[in-house]
Amino acid sequence: MAEIRSFRDLNVYQKARDAAHTIFKLTKAFPKEERYALTDQVRRSSRAVAAMIAEAWAKRRYEAAFVSKLNDALGEAMDAVVARSRA
C-alpha cells in the first residue's frame, strides 16, 4: 500500500472528485428550467464534499475538528441527494 502524503492520495477524496465530475455530466441533461436552481445546488454540493474532505485532512491532528469536517462533508453529500429527490 502506498504512503499517504496528501489528501489527494485518499481513496475517499478521489471517489468524491470522480462523483462530482459524474454529477456535472449528468446534470447537463436536467431540464432547462432547473438549470439555475436544482442543477446549481447539486453541483455545488458535490464539489463541496471533496473540498471538505481536504479540509478534514488538514485538521486531522485535532480529532474534534477532523470529525466535524467529515460530518460537514456527509451533510453536503446528503444535501445533493435531497435536492435531487425534490425534482
Beta strands, then each sheet from edge to edge (+ up, - down):
end
